[in-house]
Each structure stands twice: as structure tokens, then as C-alpha cells.
Amino acid sequence: MSNLIFSLNATMPIFLTMILGLFFRKVGILDESFTSKMNKFVFKIALPVLLFQDLSDSDFSAVWDIKFVLFCFFATLLSILAVWGLSHLLKERSARGEFIQAAYRSSAAILGIAFIQNIYGNSGMAPLMISSVPLYNIMAVVVLAVFRPEREEITADFVKKTAKNIVTNPIILGIAAGLLWSVLRIPKPVILQKTVQNIAVLATPLGLIAMGASFEAKSAAKNIRPSIAAAAIKLVGLAAVFLPIAVILGFRQEKLVA
């Protein structure tokens, strides 16, 4: 029973925050325009700042684990390739990009950090962010570019545009800045530290509220089969494959949770 209560204490606040977002949308406190702007703020500002803070505050001599980094990278890469292959079972080509993203991509920054902080008090996700989160976002740009219905031919301009979208991705920029700050051991004045913290702390609650507020039950119902399949692959299938491997390789506690 104590384990159940502990698990509920770690997960239910996150779930209820998303439900509140849906409730606020239903009663008219949030509208589509505001929710869209909130999502944009979280993606372009709050989330990159959160990643910057988490990485820049990390002591890489203490947390760096090349074995864990490589495992996260290859587990993520193999997941993407496996889901990419499974997406060819969908008859509608235009839905493959969304299916691939839904099946492999987790919300490591928003949900991941929130879960681990609830369990351990600190995220300890710096190695995973370096190895997996950039790969998530790079492949997201590539997948959506390749599978979008109006996709142009793969020319030099197409490759250049895709590369630009990857390099200018706010999340990748936040990770790169945080990594550089940590490696160079640049000190943070108190004023800067508190300002960064004030913005970073907004990422999780605003991101969860925006997720809930932007949820459309009717749209989900129209694509219920691929949605259930993608959720099952991500929450059950990939976990069933890679968690035992992680245990065999000796990962425990926050690394296993990450």
C-alpha cells in the first residue's frame, strides 16, 4: 500500500494539472488563442531555459556516465527506427509522421523532469538530455519534413531548410547553452540564477496546463486506432524491450526512471 501511495503522490499531481488545463478551457478561462501562445512560450522560452538550468547547474565530472549516455542514445535511435518501420503498416501516408512521433517521442523535459523531481527531489537527467532529447527533436524535424503531405523533392534547398530548423530548435539551443556553460564552469551571479529559476519553474506547470487545454477529444476519437497503437508502443512495447536491458546493464534509481 505504501508503494501505491508513493506512486500516486508522484504521478497524480501531474495528471491533475493537465486535467485542470482541460477544465479551464471548458469553462472559458483559457481559449484556443491563449493556449496556443502558452504552448509557444513553453516551447520557445520556458522549456529551453529549464533545460539550460538543469544542465548548467550539473557537475559533469560527477554525473557524466558514458555508458548511460550511449544506452540512452541507442535505445532512442532503435526505438525511432522500429517505429518508422511499423508506420508503413498505416495505409494513410500523411498520418505516418504524427504516428512515428507519438509512438517514440516522450516528454522527457516536461513530464520526465516532473516525475523524477517528485520521486527523487532532483532530476538527474543531464546525461539523458544530452543523448536523447536532441535526437528526439532532430528526428521530429526530419520525420515531419519527410512525411508531410506536400513534401517537396529532397534537394539541396530542402536539406538546408531542414538543417536550419534543427540548428535553430529552441530546445537544442537550450541544451547546447547549458552544456557549454557547465563545461566552461561559468559562474552564475545570484541575480542571473534567480531570474533563470523564475522562468524555468514555469515550464512544467504551464506545459501541463497547455497540454490539457489543447486536448481535443473529438480529434482523438477520429484517429483512435493509431492513437491507441502509438500509446501502447510507447508506454508498453518500448518499455518492455528496453527497461530489462537497462536493468541487466546495471542502471538503478534515477537512471532507471529516466
N, C-alpha and C positions, 0 to 999 in steps of 0.2 A: 504493500500500500504506500509506503514511504517513497518508493521509486516512482509510482504512478503520480503522486502529488508533486514530486520534484519535476517530473516531465511536464506536467500540466502547468506548473509555475514558469517553466522555461518557454513553453510554446503558446499558451493561451493568450498572454498579453499581446503577442504579435498578431495572432489571428483576430482578436477582438479589435485591435487598432484598425485593421483592414475593414472589418465589419462596420466600424464607426464611419469610415470613409464612405462606404456604400449608403449608410443611414443618412449622413449629411447631404449626400447627393439626392436621395429620395425626398427629403423634406425641404430641399431648395436652398440650403445653406451654401452648398457648392454647386456650380453649374459646369457645363461642358467646357466653356472658355477658361474658367478659373482652374479647373482640373488639368487642362492641357498646359497652362502656364506653370502650374505647380510641378507637373511632370518634367517640363523643360528646365525649371530651376533646379530640381533634384539632379537631373542627368548632367546638366552643364556646369553647375556650381557646387551644390552641397555634397554630392557624391564624390566628385574629384577631390574636393577639399578633405572629405573624410578619409579617402584612400591616402592622400598626401600626409595627413596627420598620423595615420596608423603606421605608415612606412617610415616617415621621417623621425618618429619617436622610437623606432626599433633600433636595437643594438645588433647589427648583423653579425658581429663576432660571436654573439650569444645565441641568436635564433636561426642563423643560417644552417640549413641541413640539405646538402646537395642530393642526398638520397630521396628525401621527401619532395624536393623541388622537381626532380626528374620523374618521380612517380606521378605527381600531380599533372605534370605536362603530358606525359604519355597516356595516362588514364583519360585525360580530357581529349587528346588527339584521337585516340582509338574510339572513344565514345562518339565523337563527331563523324568519323569515317563510317562507323557501324550504322549510325542513324541516317547518314547520307545514303547508304546502300538500301536501307529499309524504306526510305522515302520514294524509291522507284516503284513501290507497290501501289502508291496513290495514282489513280487514273488522271486526276486533275493536276497538271504540271504547275499551274500558278500557285497551288497550295503547298508545294513541296518546301519552299523556303521557310514559310512560317512553321511547318511541321518539324523541320530539322531544328530550328531554333528552339521551339517549345520542348522538344524531346531531349536536347543535350544541354541547353543553357540554363544554369541555375542563377539565382540572385545572390551570388557569393558576397557582394559588398553590402547590400541592404539586409537581406534575411540571414545570410551566413554570419555576419558580424553580430547581429542582434541575438541570434540563437547562442553563439559561443559566449558572448558577454553575459547572457542570462545564466549560462551554466558555469563558466569559469571566472567571470568578473573582468577578463580582458580577452581580446580577440585572438591573439597569437596566430593571425592569418597572413602575416607578411610573406612567408615563402610561397603560400598558395596564390596570393595576389600576383606575385611576380611571374609565376609559372603558368597559371590557368586563366586569370581574368583578362590579360592582354590577348590570349589565344581565343577566349570567348568572343571578344569584340572584333578582333581581326577576321575571324571566320564568319561572324554575323554580317559584316560588310560584304565579304566575298559571296556568301550564300545568297543573300538578298539581291546582290547585283547579278548573279548568275541565273537565279530562278525567277526574277521578276518578269511579268508577262510581256512588257515592252522592251525586253533586253535587247540592246544593240549588239552588233558583232564585236568580238574580242579584238579590238585594235589597240594601237599604242595609246590613243587618247582615252580609251576605256580603262586600260591598265593604270594610266596616270591618274585618272579621276578616282579609281578605286583605292589606289595607294594614298592619295591625298586624304580621302575620307578616313583611312586607317590612322595615318600620322596625326591628323587633327582631331581624332576622337578625344573628347574631354577626359574620359576615364583613363585612357592610356597616358595622356599628358599628366594627369594627377599622379599616376603610379610612377612615371619617369621622374617627375619632380621630387616626389617623396624619396625614391631610391637614391637619386643624386644627392639630396640633402643629407640623407643618412650616411652614405659612403664618405662624403666630404666632411661629415661631422660639423656642419654649420650650426652655430648656437642660435637658439630662438629667444629673443627678448620676451619678457613677460607680456608686454602689450601684444606682440605678434602671436604668442602662444594662446592667449585668451581669445583673441579675435578669431583665429583659426578654429579653436574649440567651439566657439559660439556658432559658427557656420556649420561645422562638421556635425554637431549634435542634432541639427535639423534634418539631416539626410534620412535617417531611419524613420522617425515618426511621419514626416511629410511624404516620404516614399511609400510607406504602408498605407497612409490615408489616400494618397493619389491612386494606388493600386485598387483599393476598394471602391473609390469613387468612379473610376473609369471602367469598372466591370460591367459588361452588358450581358445579361442572362439570355436575351433573345439571340444575340450574335453567337454566343457559345452553344446554344441549343441547335443552331443551324449546322454547326460543324462538330456535333457531339462525338461522332465515332473517332475521327482523327485526334480530337482533343483528349478523349479518354486514352487512346493508344499512346499519345505523346506523354501524358501524365504517368501512365503505367511504366513506360520505358524509363522515364527519368527517376521516378520515385521507387520503383521496384526492380526493374530489369538491370539498370546500370549499377544500382547499389548492390544487388545480389552478386554481380560479377566482381566488382572492384573492392568492396569492403572486406571480403575474405582475403583477397590478395594483400590488402593493406595490413590486416592482422598478421598474416604469415610473414610479412616483411618487418614486423615489429613495431608498427605505429600504434600509439596509445593516446588516451586522454584527448587534449585539444586537437592534436594532429589527426586522430581518427575521426573526430567530429567534423573537422574541416574537410 
